Amino acid sequence: MKEDKIPKVFISYSWSSDGITMPLAERLVSHGVDVVLDKWDLKEGQDKYVFMEQCVNNPEIDKVLIVCDKKYADKANNREGGVGDETAIISTEIYGKVNQEKFIPIIAECDEEGNPYVPTYIKTRIYVNLSDVTKYEEEYEKLLRNIYEKPLFKKPKLGLKPEWIEEDCVNLFPLQDLVRQLKGSDSVRKQNVIIRRFIDQYIEVLKSYYNKDINDGQQVYETWMTTKNVRDYFLDFLDALLETECDIGSLLCEVFEELYNILTCVKTFNDKANSYGDKECDVFKTHIWELFICAVTFLRHYEDYKSLNTILSNTYFLIDSGFGGSKKPTNYARFRHYSRPIEEYYKPESEKKDLLTLMGNALCCEREKYPIYTKGTMAQADLFLYQVFNGFDLVSESTAHMDNYWFPTCYVYAEGEMLGWDRMKSQKFCEKMCVLFGVTDIEELKSIMAKCMYDQEMHYRGSFNSAPAILNYIKIEDIGSMK
């Protein structure tokens, strides 16, 4: 029905139901419905039968309301009087060409057992029951919504076919099932078993994305993009952990260490490998970078600063070569990944060649998962990892330059966001930041903040804006200056 169209209804009734019919007709009119009623519209000299027939057949009549009480039902079934005439007309139309939704029985009376009096020819129709005073308003609203074609319960808009339907080679149902099991488990022992099984299954699923013949940046990018559904189950897993007794921070340290050591080693996929290309395990390094940003997004959302401190201050023992070998102590910066195949081989050839970062754009603009993982929150988490890096006494025996800082790939998508650092003027907020940085008082926190300085070199080539630091938003002397 068009928004500006006035709905029009005809009411068929027996004189015995005047008490309910007239108030109903008057109320419908007061709610913008044009009601055709014999008492209002049938004039002296007019043919009553022709009037009824025209009302039922008139295409301008949107609904025919049939007010049913005992007297009406009896007359309709026996084809007596005016009701009988209307029944002959209506039944012909009901069984004929007219829209089935046009005719609505209105129950005005029920028998002693609560069964509504309804003529036989419309006994199977869905009706509106106005005979019960306690439910009158609810039923009247249902009728009015029907007339205006504004149902209380609307069928949702048809969505898109899930991407994973086409992923014949990757079975994601075990991950989904384990997340459900974890949410439904109330035994700590059982929870621990399910958590372990999920991690094992997650790694096995990711292994299926390995392609030893991958030979260009576009393949790396497109393969990474297909991992979104797998990643989403990991995010569901994080959410399920909230309902367990698990130490989330410690678990995440173990998970990221395991993911890195298994998936970035070419020997995992070919124990006889004697060469290693920069594309071969790049998908997994990119995936781990994304997962780490998402984990930080998750913990910041729930203000779990204890777990944040755990994963950011932890010493990770990670392989220092694509061939595996010994594991050296390092810090979370190792999970920051710059994908040369994506940014240098593929981006310049793609339609998005003018972007500062294809990885950052894809993460923030094409891999959101509401309500927690949005463009803004993921970009903020990435920037946050850069801003707090110098606030921790992090170790690294690696010679890799990348272990000495976290470059915020997505900072250009977090412009204008202060990440709440200005709130450190509040002593109460400082208590939370003390937990984050593992210190006990505001003076120690000030000493930490003094290390988190602005670095004007931290920017993209071609960009005039460097990534902002914590001290861009607050002065040391203002920290903890208010209650």
C-alpha positions in Angstrom: 0.0 0.0 0.0 1.3 3.5 -0.9 2.1 5.7 2.1 -0.4 8.4 1.0 -3.2 6.0 0.1 -6.3 6.1 2.5 -7.3 2.5 3.2 -11.0 1.7 2.5 -13.0 -1.2 4.2 -16.5 -2.5 4.0 -18.1 -4.0 7.1 -20.6 -6.9 6.8 -22.6 -7.6 10.0 -25.9 -8.5 11.5 -28.0 -6.1 13.5 -27.3 -8.3 16.6 -23.7 -7.1 16.6 -24.5 -3.4 16.5 -22.9 -3.0 19.9 -19.5 -4.0 18.6 -19.8 -2.9 15.0 -20.6 0.8 15.4 -17.8 1.5 17.9 -15.4 -0.4 15.7 -16.4 1.5 12.6 -16.1 4.9 14.4 -12.7 4.0 15.8 -11.4 2.9 12.4 -12.5 6.2 10.9 -10.8 8.1 13.7 -7.6 6.2 12.8 -7.7 7.3 9.1 -9.6 4.3 7.6 -12.5 5.1 5.2 -15.3 2.8 6.4 -18.2 1.8 4.1 -21.2 0.9 6.3 -24.8 0.4 5.2 -26.0 2.7 8.0 -23.8 5.5 6.6 -23.8 4.8 2.9 -27.0 2.9 1.9 -29.6 5.6 1.1 -33.4 5.3 0.7 -34.3 4.0 -2.7 -31.1 2.2 -3.3 -31.0 -1.6 -4.0 -29.6 -3.3 -0.9 -28.3 -6.3 -2.8 -26.6 -4.2 -5.5 -25.0 -2.1 -2.8 -23.6 -5.2 -1.1 -22.4 -6.6 -4.4 -20.7 -3.4 -5.4 -18.9 -3.1 -2.0 -17.6 -6.6 -2.1 -16.5 -6.4 -5.8 -15.3 -2.8 -5.8 -11.5 -2.8 -6.3 -11.2 0.3 -4.2 -12.3 -1.7 -1.2 -9.1 -3.0 0.4 -10.7 -5.2 3.1 -14.1 -6.7 3.9 -14.6 -7.1 7.6 -17.1 -9.8 8.5 -18.4 -9.3 12.0 -19.3 -12.7 13.3 -21.7 -13.5 16.2 -24.1 -16.4 16.7 -26.9 -14.7 14.8 -24.6 -13.9 11.8 -23.2 -17.4 11.6 -26.6 -19.0 11.7 -28.0 -16.6 9.0 -24.9 -17.1 6.8 -25.0 -20.9 7.1 -28.8 -20.9 6.3 -28.6 -18.2 3.7 -31.2 -16.1 5.5 -32.0 -12.4 5.0 -29.5 -9.7 4.1 -26.6 -11.7 5.8 -27.6 -14.6 3.5 -27.4 -12.4 0.5 -24.0 -11.0 1.5 -22.8 -14.6 2.2 -23.7 -15.6 -1.3 -21.8 -12.7 -2.8 -18.8 -13.0 -0.4 -18.4 -16.8 -0.7 -18.4 -16.6 -4.5 -15.6 -14.1 -4.3 -13.6 -16.0 -1.7 -13.6 -19.2 -3.8 -13.1 -17.2 -6.9 -10.6 -14.6 -8.2 -10.4 -12.1 -5.3 -7.3 -11.7 -3.1 -7.6 -14.2 -0.2 -6.4 -11.6 2.3 -9.2 -9.2 1.5 -11.8 -10.9 3.8 -11.1 -10.8 7.5 -13.5 -12.4 10.0 -14.0 -10.3 13.2 -15.2 -12.4 16.1 -17.8 -10.7 18.2 -19.1 -13.7 20.1 -18.0 -17.2 21.3 -19.9 -20.1 22.6 -19.7 -21.4 26.2 -16.5 -23.4 25.4 -14.8 -20.4 24.0 -15.2 -21.4 20.3 -15.9 -18.5 18.0 -19.1 -18.3 16.0 -18.0 -18.3 12.4 -19.9 -19.1 9.2 -18.8 -22.4 7.7 -17.5 -20.9 4.5 -14.8 -18.8 6.4 -14.2 -21.2 9.3 -10.6 -21.8 8.3 -9.7 -18.1 7.9 -7.3 -16.4 10.3 -9.5 -14.1 12.4 -9.3 -11.0 14.7 -11.0 -11.7 18.0 -12.7 -8.7 19.5 -15.0 -10.7 21.8 -12.5 -10.8 24.7 -12.4 -7.4 26.5 -9.0 -8.2 28.1 -7.4 -8.6 24.6 -9.4 -6.1 22.7 -6.7 -3.5 22.3 -4.1 -6.1 21.2 -6.5 -7.5 18.6 -7.6 -4.1 17.4 -4.0 -3.1 16.8 -3.5 -6.3 14.8 -6.5 -5.4 12.7 -5.3 -1.9 12.1 -1.8 -3.0 11.1 -3.4 -5.5 8.7 -5.5 -2.8 7.1 -2.5 -0.5 6.7 -0.2 -3.4 5.7 2.2 -2.6 8.5 2.5 -5.9 10.3 4.1 -6.1 13.8 6.3 -9.0 12.6 8.0 -8.3 9.3 10.0 -10.8 7.3 13.7 -9.7 7.4 15.3 -8.4 4.3 16.8 -11.3 2.3 20.6 -11.4 2.9 23.4 -12.5 0.7 24.6 -16.1 0.3 27.3 -16.8 2.9 30.8 -16.6 1.4 31.8 -19.9 3.1 29.2 -21.8 1.1 31.5 -21.6 -1.9 34.5 -22.7 0.2 34.2 -26.4 -0.6 37.7 -27.2 0.5 37.5 -25.7 4.0 35.1 -27.2 6.5 34.3 -24.5 9.1 31.6 -26.4 11.0 33.9 -28.0 13.5 35.0 -24.5 14.7 31.4 -23.4 14.9 30.5 -26.5 16.9 33.4 -26.1 19.3 32.4 -22.4 20.0 28.8 -23.6 20.8 30.1 -26.3 23.1 32.3 -23.8 24.9 29.4 -21.5 25.4 27.3 -24.3 26.8 29.8 -25.8 29.1 29.8 -25.1 32.9 32.7 -27.5 33.8 36.2 -25.9 34.0 37.8 -29.2 33.0 35.5 -29.6 30.0 36.1 -25.9 29.0 39.9 -26.5 29.0 39.5 -29.5 26.8 37.2 -27.6 24.3 39.6 -24.6 24.3 42.5 -26.9 23.4 40.5 -28.6 20.7 39.5 -25.3 19.2 43.1 -24.1 18.9 44.2 -27.4 17.3 41.2 -27.3 14.9 41.8 -23.6 14.1 45.4 -24.3 13.1 44.4 -27.3 11.0 41.8 -25.2 9.2 44.4 -22.4 8.5 46.9 -25.0 7.1 44.4 -25.7 4.3 45.1 -22.2 2.9 48.7 -23.0 2.2 49.7 -23.0 -1.4 53.3 -23.8 -2.3 52.7 -22.6 -5.9 51.5 -19.1 -4.9 53.5 -16.9 -7.2 52.1 -13.3 -7.1 50.9 -10.7 -4.7 47.3 -10.8 -6.0 47.1 -14.5 -5.0 48.4 -13.6 -1.5 45.9 -10.8 -1.1 42.9 -12.8 -2.4 43.8 -15.8 -0.3 44.0 -13.7 2.8 40.6 -12.1 2.0 39.0 -15.6 2.0 40.1 -16.2 5.6 37.6 -13.7 7.0 35.1 -16.4 7.9 37.8 -18.4 9.7 38.9 -15.3 11.5 35.3 -14.6 12.6 35.1 -18.0 14.3 38.2 -17.0 16.3 36.4 -13.8 17.3 33.4 -15.8 18.4 35.8 -18.0 20.3 37.1 -14.9 22.1 33.6 -13.9 23.0 32.9 -17.4 24.4 36.0 -17.2 26.6 34.2 -14.5 28.6 31.9 -17.1 30.0 34.7 -19.4 31.2 37.2 -19.3 34.1 40.0 -19.0 31.6 42.9 -16.5 32.1 42.3 -14.9 28.7 45.6 -13.0 28.6 47.8 -16.0 29.3 45.9 -18.1 26.9 46.3 -15.5 24.1 50.0 -15.4 24.7 50.2 -19.2 24.2 47.9 -19.1 21.1 49.9 -16.4 19.3 53.2 -18.1 20.0 51.8 -21.4 18.7 50.2 -19.8 15.6 53.4 -18.0 14.7 55.8 -20.9 15.3 53.6 -23.4 13.3 52.2 -21.3 10.5 55.2 -19.2 9.5 57.5 -22.1 9.2 57.7 -23.7 5.7 58.7 -27.0 7.3 55.2 -27.3 8.7 53.9 -27.8 5.2 57.0 -29.5 3.6 59.5 -31.0 5.9 61.9 -31.5 3.0 61.8 -27.8 1.9 65.2 -26.3 1.1 64.0 -22.9 -0.2 61.7 -20.3 1.1 60.0 -17.5 -0.8 58.5 -14.3 0.7 55.0 -15.2 -0.6 54.8 -18.8 0.7 53.7 -18.1 4.3 52.8 -14.4 3.9 49.1 -15.2 4.2 49.6 -16.6 7.7 51.8 -13.7 8.8 49.1 -11.3 7.6 46.4 -13.3 9.3 48.3 -13.4 12.7 48.8 -9.6 12.4 45.1 -9.2 11.9 44.2 -11.5 14.8 46.5 -9.7 17.2 44.9 -6.3 16.3 41.4 -8.0 16.7 42.4 -9.4 20.1 43.5 -6.0 21.3 40.3 -4.5 19.9 38.4 -7.1 22.0 40.2 -6.5 25.2 39.9 -2.7 24.9 36.2 -3.1 24.2 35.8 -4.9 27.5 38.4 -2.8 29.3 40.3 -5.9 30.3 43.5 -4.0 31.1 45.0 -6.9 33.0 44.9 -9.2 30.0 46.2 -6.4 27.8 49.1 -6.0 30.1 49.7 -9.7 29.9 49.8 -10.0 26.1 51.8 -6.7 25.6 54.4 -7.3 28.3 54.9 -11.0 27.5 58.1 -12.4 26.2 57.3 -14.5 23.2 59.6 -17.3 22.1 59.4 -17.3 18.3 61.2 -18.9 15.5 63.6 -16.5 13.8 63.6 -18.1 10.4 61.1 -19.4 7.8 62.8 -22.8 8.2 62.0 -22.9 12.0 65.1 -23.5 14.0 65.7 -22.2 17.5 63.1 -20.0 19.2 64.4 -16.6 20.4 62.8 -14.4 23.0 61.1 -11.3 21.5 58.1 -9.1 22.0 54.7 -8.5 20.4 56.1 -6.3 17.7 57.0 -9.6 15.8 53.3 -10.0 15.1 53.3 -6.7 13.2 53.6 -7.7 9.5 54.3 -5.7 6.4 53.3 -7.8 3.4 55.6 -6.9 0.6 53.6 -9.2 -1.9 50.4 -7.2 -1.1 51.7 -3.7 -0.7 54.6 -3.7 -3.3 53.7 -6.4 -5.8 49.9 -6.3 -6.0 48.8 -2.8 -4.9 50.6 -0.8 -7.6 48.9 -3.0 -10.2 45.4 -2.9 -8.6 42.5 -0.5 -8.8 43.5 0.6 -5.3 47.0 1.7 -6.2 46.5 5.2 -4.8 45.8 3.9 -1.2 48.5 4.5 1.4 48.0 0.9 2.5 46.0 -2.0 0.9 46.3 -4.1 4.0 45.0 -1.4 6.3 42.2 -0.5 3.9 41.1 -4.2 3.6 41.2 -4.7 7.4 39.3 -1.5 8.3 36.9 -1.3 5.4 36.2 -4.8 4.2 36.7 -7.1 7.3 34.5 -5.5 9.9 32.4 -7.6 12.3 29.9 -5.7 14.2 29.4 -4.6 16.9 33.0 -4.8 18.3 35.3 -5.0 15.2 34.6 -1.8 13.3 36.7 0.4 11.1 37.3 2.8 13.9 37.9 0.3 16.7 40.4 -1.8 14.7 42.3 1.3 13.5 42.4 2.5 17.1 43.7 -0.8 18.4 46.5 -0.8 15.8 47.4 2.8 16.7 47.2 1.9 20.4 49.8 -0.9 19.9 52.2 1.7 18.5 51.5 4.3 21.2 52.1 2.0 24.2 55.1 0.1 22.8 57.8 2.2 24.5 55.8 2.1 27.8 56.8 -1.6 28.3 60.3 -2.9 29.0 60.3 -5.3 26.1 63.1 -7.8 25.3 64.3 -9.1 22.0 67.3 -11.2 21.1 66.3 -11.0 17.5 68.4 -9.0 15.1 65.2 -8.1 13.1 64.7 -4.4 13.0 60.9 -4.9 13.0 61.1 -6.2 16.6 62.0 -2.7 17.9 58.7 -0.9 17.1 55.1 -1.4 16.0 54.2 0.6 12.9 50.5 1.3 13.0 49.4 0.3 9.5 45.9 1.5 10.0 46.6 4.9 11.7 45.3 6.8 8.7 41.8 5.3 9.5 42.0 6.4 13.1 42.5 10.1 12.4 40.7 12.4 14.9 40.5 9.6 17.5 42.2 10.3 20.8 41.7 6.8 22.2 40.8 8.2 25.6 44.3 9.3 26.6 43.0 12.8 27.6 41.1 11.0 30.3 44.3 10.4 32.2 43.7 13.7 33.9 41.3 11.7 36.0 42.9 9.8 38.9 40.2 7.1 38.5 41.1 6.5 34.9 44.8 6.5 35.9 44.1 3.5 38.1 43.0 1.6 35.0 46.2 2.7 33.1 48.3 1.6 36.0 46.9 -1.9 35.5 47.6 -1.6 31.8 51.3 -0.7 32.3 51.9 -2.8 35.4 52.7 0.1 37.7 51.3 0.9 41.2 50.9 4.7 41.3 50.5 7.8 39.2 54.1 8.9 39.5 55.3 5.6 38.0 52.6 6.1 35.3 54.0 9.5 34.5 57.5 8.0 34.1 56.1 5.5 31.7 54.2 8.1 29.7 57.4 10.2 29.3 58.8 7.3 27.2 55.7 7.4 24.8 56.9 10.3 22.8 55.9 11.5 19.3 58.0 10.3 16.4 57.6 12.4 13.3 59.2 9.7 11.2 56.3 7.4 11.9 54.2 8.0 8.7 53.6 6.8 5.2 55.7 8.1 2.3 53.5 10.7 0.7 51.5 11.4 3.9 51.9 14.7 5.8 50.4 13.3 9.0 52.5 11.2 11.3 51.0 8.7 13.7 50.1 10.6 16.9 51.6 9.5 20.3 50.0 9.6 23.7 51.7 12.8 24.6 50.0 14.5 21.7 46.8 14.3 23.8 48.0 15.0 27.3 50.8 16.7 29.1 52.8 14.8 31.7 52.0 17.4 34.4 48.2 17.0 33.7 48.2 13.2 34.4 46.2 12.5 37.5 45.5 16.2 38.2 41.8 15.7 38.7 39.8 13.3 40.9 
